[in-house]
Amino acid sequence: MIRSATVRDAARLTDLWRAAGLRFHPDLAERELASVLARDLVLVDEEAGELTGTVFGTYDGTRGWVHRLATRPDRRGRGIASALLAELERRLRAVGRPKVNLLIEPDNAAVASFYTRRGYRQDDLLFMEKWIIPNEPGYPAPAPGSAPGGWRDIQPDLAAEPYVFTAGEPPPGVSPFAVIREDEGVTVILTRADADRAGLAYDYVAARITLRLN
């Protein structure tokens, strides 16, 4: 039986998504559900108290979106996914959404034929994304060299001796205080003693190092 999901289904939905091999962030599941349930577009198929399939629908503007259409592996081949998709499309039509979109991960491309048989066609688009709330589950860790302000690394602790600025990548075995990467090139800050030992040229000796932590 197909019905609308409720927030109480969150734990069972994450179990189903996991069993179906979907990618998702468990910490966000309940929040995601709560944010869209009022639209009545998150559907589940339930048999004898067990969730056997689900689809997560949303919409923006004229477009409806299909997310996380999944069937429990041992219940596939029974038309559950087709019935869920048809019911979601019916509900999207009822709220005036004339078009339905969906995205398929490259490693799941085999499912495209399922949608093709149901009237979907491929469109060549460039997909882009941006996380705008740091520290959320799933937020990507900063790549090396991408820290705010151009500072890639800060190590070791400050020493009580002069520091110098040199150009270019630090050689192996040298532990700089900081590496600054800019369009113009790379600047390394390290103690004068380390620079002298590594044979690095420098023109500027810092009178002091000021470190600001945001």
C-alpha positions in Angstrom: 0.0 0.0 0.0 1.4 3.4 -1.0 0.9 6.2 1.6 2.5 9.5 2.5 5.5 9.3 4.8 5.5 10.8 8.3 8.5 12.0 10.4 8.0 8.8 12.4 9.2 6.9 9.3 12.6 8.5 9.4 14.5 5.6 11.0 12.9 3.0 8.8 13.5 5.1 5.7 17.2 5.4 6.4 17.3 1.6 6.9 15.6 1.2 3.5 17.9 3.7 1.8 20.9 1.9 3.2 19.6 -1.5 2.1 19.1 -0.1 -1.4 22.6 1.3 -1.6 21.6 5.0 -1.7 24.0 7.7 -0.6 22.6 10.0 2.1 23.5 11.6 5.4 21.7 9.8 8.3 22.0 12.9 10.5 19.9 14.9 8.1 17.2 12.4 7.4 14.7 13.6 10.0 15.3 17.2 9.2 14.8 16.6 5.5 11.6 14.9 6.1 10.2 17.5 8.4 11.0 20.2 5.8 9.0 18.6 3.0 6.2 16.5 4.5 3.7 19.3 4.3 3.8 19.0 0.5 2.7 15.4 0.8 5.2 14.2 -1.8 7.4 11.8 0.3 5.8 8.4 -0.4 6.4 4.9 1.0 5.1 1.5 0.1 4.3 -0.6 3.1 3.5 -4.3 3.3 2.7 -6.0 6.6 4.3 -3.2 8.6 7.5 -3.2 6.5 8.6 -0.4 4.2 9.3 -2.0 0.9 9.8 1.1 -1.3 10.0 4.9 -1.2 10.4 8.0 -3.3 11.2 11.5 -2.1 9.5 14.2 -4.2 10.0 18.0 -4.1 9.3 20.9 -6.5 10.5 24.4 -7.3 8.9 26.7 -9.8 7.4 24.6 -12.6 9.7 21.6 -12.0 9.0 18.6 -9.9 12.0 16.5 -8.7 12.3 12.8 -8.1 14.8 11.8 -5.3 15.7 8.5 -3.8 13.3 6.2 -5.6 14.3 2.9 -4.0 12.9 -0.6 -3.4 14.1 -3.1 -0.8 16.4 -5.5 -2.7 14.3 -8.6 -1.8 11.1 -6.9 -3.2 12.4 -5.8 -6.5 10.7 -6.8 -9.7 7.2 -6.5 -8.3 6.3 -3.1 -9.8 6.8 -1.2 -6.5 9.1 1.5 -7.9 6.8 2.0 -10.9 3.8 2.4 -8.7 5.6 4.9 -6.5 6.8 6.9 -9.4 3.4 7.0 -11.0 1.8 8.2 -7.8 4.4 10.9 -7.3 3.8 12.1 -10.9 0.1 12.2 -10.2 0.6 14.3 -7.1 2.9 16.7 -8.9 0.4 17.2 -11.7 -2.2 17.9 -9.0 -0.1 20.8 -7.6 0.5 22.3 -11.1 4.0 21.0 -11.9 4.1 20.2 -15.6 7.7 18.8 -15.7 9.6 16.3 -13.6 13.4 16.2 -13.3 15.8 13.7 -11.7 19.5 13.2 -11.4 21.4 9.9 -11.7 24.8 9.3 -10.2 27.4 8.1 -12.8 27.9 4.8 -10.9 24.2 4.2 -11.0 23.7 4.8 -14.7 22.2 1.4 -15.3 18.9 2.6 -13.8 18.5 5.1 -16.7 16.7 2.5 -18.7 14.0 2.2 -16.0 13.2 5.9 -16.5 13.5 5.8 -20.3 10.7 3.1 -20.4 8.5 5.5 -18.4 8.9 8.4 -20.8 11.9 10.2 -19.4 14.7 11.4 -21.7 18.3 12.4 -21.1 19.3 16.0 -21.2 22.9 17.2 -21.3 23.4 19.6 -18.4 26.3 20.8 -16.2 25.5 20.1 -12.6 27.1 22.3 -10.0 26.7 22.5 -6.2 27.8 24.7 -3.3 27.5 24.1 0.5 26.4 27.3 2.1 26.2 26.2 5.8 29.6 25.0 7.1 29.9 22.2 9.6 26.7 20.4 8.4 26.9 16.6 8.1 28.4 15.9 4.7 30.0 19.3 4.4 33.2 18.7 2.4 36.5 19.0 4.2 38.7 21.8 2.9 41.2 20.6 0.3 44.9 21.2 1.1 45.7 24.8 0.2 42.1 26.0 0.4 41.9 27.4 3.9 40.5 31.0 4.2 42.8 33.8 3.4 45.2 31.7 1.4 46.8 30.1 4.5 47.4 26.5 3.8 49.2 25.3 6.9 50.4 26.7 10.2 53.2 24.7 11.9 55.1 24.5 14.1 54.7 26.8 17.1 56.3 30.2 16.9 60.0 30.2 17.8 61.9 33.0 19.6 64.1 33.8 16.7 63.8 35.8 13.4 61.5 34.6 10.6 62.1 35.1 6.9 60.0 35.1 3.8 61.2 33.0 0.8 59.6 32.3 -2.6 58.8 28.8 -3.9 57.7 25.5 -2.4 59.4 24.4 0.8 62.0 21.7 0.2 61.6 18.2 1.8 62.5 18.1 5.5 61.7 21.8 6.1 58.7 22.6 8.4 57.6 26.1 7.6 55.5 28.2 10.0 53.2 29.0 7.1 52.7 28.6 3.3 50.8 31.3 1.5 49.5 30.4 -1.9 48.4 33.2 -4.2 48.0 33.8 -7.9 51.4 35.3 -8.0 53.1 32.3 -6.5 54.0 30.6 -3.2 55.6 32.4 -0.2 57.0 30.4 2.7 57.5 31.8 6.2 60.1 30.0 8.3 62.8 30.6 10.8 66.0 32.2 9.5 68.0 29.2 10.9 65.8 26.7 8.9 66.2 28.8 5.8 70.0 29.0 6.2 70.2 25.2 6.7 68.1 24.6 3.6 70.2 27.1 1.6 67.1 29.2 0.8 67.5 32.8 -0.4 65.6 35.5 1.3 65.5 39.3 1.2 63.2 40.0 4.1 63.6 39.2 7.8 60.4 39.7 9.9 60.6 41.9 12.9 57.6 40.1 14.3 54.9 37.6 13.4 51.3 38.5 14.1 48.8 35.6 14.0 45.1 36.3 13.9 42.6 33.5 14.5 39.0 33.9 13.3 
